[in-house]
């Protein structure tokens, strides 16, 4: 079984490409969804409350404030979360060991040094203007401010593309995206 990482900057179209992968009947794991599940777990919440100084009672807004305002606290938080995410990826792989190929969405693939755990990786990208438009349309964020903050703590799209084995422009037609995926799959199997 080969696990292919799908990465990209915030609002680059990773979910759109992963939905195409799912339509092709491949199993998909989302690190973002997994972290979202961790945030709902009471044991995890207590761990964060105890480990992050001055955090207080767990809430996502306070967590976001820490992530964007303190490199030291963000790194401490990542030292807690990243091993848990890696464990989630390993469980997904074990559950799908008989599959020839699976895909894992990893937004922080290179930032977390997770690329070494995957057979190959694909970077999803689009123009900065489209990313900004997509970011503004999401309800869970506060528009431009969030977009700028997240850009400051992640590698640039250009850096992610440069480090990737493959890349897909999410602004192209869905049929072209599917063709790109088929070409990638045929080259890694």
Secondary structure, DSSP 8 states (H G I E B T S, - for coil): -EEEEEEESTTSSHHHHHHHHHHTT-EEEEHHHHHHHHHH-HHHHHHHHHHSTT--S--HHHHHHHHHH-HHHHHHHHHHHHHHHHHHHHHHHHHTTT-SEEEEE-TTTTTTT-GGGSSEEEEEE--HHHHHHHHHH-TTS-THHHHHHHHHHS--HHHHHHH-SEEEETTS-HHHHHHHHHHHHHHH-
